[in-house]
Amino acid sequence: MWRIPLSNLNYDHREAEAVQQVLASGWLTMGPRIKEFEEEFAAYHRAETAVAVANCTCALELVYRFLFQMQDAKDRRAIIVPDITFVATASAVIAAGGEPVLCDVESADKPYLSLAAVEELLKSRNDIAGVVVVHYAGHDAGVEAMVELCGRYKIQVIEDCAHSPGAVTASGRPLGTIGLAGCFSFFSNKNISTGEGGMILPNTNGPSVDIGHSLGAWAKMARSHGTTGGGTWQRHIDGTAGYNVMFPAYNYRCTEITAALGIVQLEKLEEGNARRRELTQLYYQLLDPVDGVDVLMPDGGIEASACHILPVLIPDEQARRRVIDALAHAQIQMSHHYPAIHTFHAYSQQDESVFTALANASAFAARELTLPLHPKLTDAQVHEITGVIKSTVS
C-alpha cells in the first residue's frame, strides 16, 4: 500500500544466516546467544551487565517491581510518567502494582518530562517511588538534570530507552546508564529490530553500585519464574536438574532467535544511527524555511541522538489534517507519536484540572506528525515527502 513506508527493516543475509544457525543448534530459548547479546549490548553502552527479556514493557515492569521492593520506596507505589510516551510506560506501572502519575512535558514543542512539573509533584505527594524519563525520538530528555533533581528527594529515575540505543548525553554518557536502569525495545520499527525483545541495563557505575548489581541478579531470576540455577541452558550444560524458586514471578524470557537477530542488528547500529542522523538533518534543512512547520531537534546536538523517529509539528489541526490526507494520497506512510495518554479511555479522568495540568502535552499531541525515517530511506524520498508538506502547508 505504501510507496514510502514509515519504517523498514535494515536486514540482509546476515540475519537469515543467524536464525538458521539457531535452528540448526536445536536450542531455541535462553541459551548461549542470549549471553552473547547481553554482553555485547552492555559493552556497547559502556555498562557492566545487561538482562535480556521478552520486550521493553517487561523490562519496565521488572524495574518498577524491583523499585517497589527497595527500602526507601517500600511504602510508595506511584511513578511519575510523561503524558507524551507510548502507553506501555504507564501500563507497566499498573502491571507492577503501582500507580502511574501523568506529568506534563517541558513545552508545547518539547515533549520531554518537565523538571518544574516533576518537582511540584515531588513537593506535593509523599507516595512517589520513581520518575520515568522517556528519551523521545532517540534524543536525551534531560536525564542528568532529572537525576540531580530526584536525588535531592531520594527518588529513583528510570530511563525508558525504547527510542535511544546508542544515543548519548551532550557530555557523552550513554543513555540508559544514568538512572537506576535503562529499558530498551527491539520491536520491529526500532533502531535494533528483532520483532519483539527488550533489555535492562542496571546502573552499576553510579553511587548505587550495589543496588545495580542487586537489580541485575534479581531481574535474571524474575524473568524466569523466580528460579535460581542460571536458567534451562545452564542446567542443560551442567547436567543438573536442581533449582529453587525464590519468589513468585512470570515468564519474561527472551528467545535465542531474538538474541541472534539482536547480535547482527547491534553490529549495524552505529552505521544505521549515522544514516538516521543524516536524514534527520536533511529533513530539517528542507522544512526549516516552511512557516509554522518545526522539526523536533535534540537540544544536545544531533550527533548525540539515535534519531529513532522524525516528529514534525504542523501549525494547527486543520493544516495537519490536510498534510495527512496529502501524504496518504501520495502513498507515503505517516504516524502519530503520541496521543497524550490522559486522552485514552483507560486513563481519562473526569476532573478538568487534569487537562489543565497537562496542557503542554495536549498542545504537542495536537500538532505532531511522524514522517518516515529509517536507514534505507533515500535522500530523493525525503525531498518528495517534504515537497508534499511544503505544497500543502504553504
C-alpha positions, 0 to 999 in steps of 0.5 A: 500500500505504501510507496514510502513506508514509515519504517523498514527493516535494515536486514540482509543475509546476515540475519537469515544466516543467524536464525538458521544457525539457531535452528540448526543448534536445536536450542531455541530459548535462553541459551548461549546467544542470549549471553552473547547479546547481553554482553555485547549490548552492555559493552556497547553502552559502556555498562557492566551487565545487561538482562535480556527479556521478552520486550521493553514493557517487561523490562519496565515492569521488572524495574518498577517491581524491583523499585517497589521492593527497595527500602526507601520506596517500600511504602510508595507505589506511584511513578511519575510518567510523561503524558507524551510516551507510548502507553506501555510506560504507564501500563507497566506501572499498573502491571507492577502494582503501582500507580502511574502519575501523568506529568506534563512535558517541558513545552508545547514543542518539547515533549520531554518530562518537565523538571518544574512539573516533576518537582511540584509533584515531588513537593506535593505527594509523599507516595512517589517511588520513581520518575520515568524519563522517556528519551523521545525520538532517540534524543536525551530528555534531560536525564542528568538534570532529572537525576540531580533533581530526584536525588535531592528527594531520594527518588529513583529515575528510570530511563525508558530507552525504547527510542535511544540505543546508542544515543548519548548525553551532550557530555557523552554518557550513554543513555540508559546508564544514568538512572537506576536502569535503562529499558530498551525495545527491539520491536520491529520499527526500532533502531535494533529490530528483532520483532519483539525483545527488550533489555535492562541495563542496571546502573552499576557505575553510579553511587548505587553500585550495589543496588545495580548489581542487586537489580541485575541478579534479581531481574535474571531470576524474575524473568524466569519464574523466580528460579535460581540455577542460571536458567534451562541452558545452564542446567542443560550444560551442567547436567543438573536438574536442581533449582529453587524458586525464590519468589513468585514471578512470570515468564519474561524470557527472551528467545535465542532467535531474538538474541541472534537477530539482536547480535547482527542488528547491534553490529549495524547500529552505529552505521544505521544511527549515522544514516538516521542522523543524516536524514534527520538533518536533511529533513530539517534543512528542507522544512526549516524555511516552511512557516509554522512547520518545526522539526523536533531537534535534540537540544544536545546536538544531533550527533548525540541522538539515535534519531529513532523517529522524525516528529514534525509539528504542523501549525494547527489541526486543520493544516495537519489534517490536510498534510495527512490526507496529502501524504496518504494520497501520495502513498507515503506512510505517516504516524502519530507519536503520541496521543497524550495518554490522559486522552485514552479511555483507560486513563481519562479522568473526569476532573478538568484540572487534569487537562489543565495540568497537562496542557503542554502535552495536549498542545504537542499531541495536537500538532505532531506528525511522524514522517518516515525515517529509517536507514534505507530511506533515500535522500530523493524520498525525503525531498518528495515527502517534504515537497508534499508538506511544503505544497500543502502547508504553504 
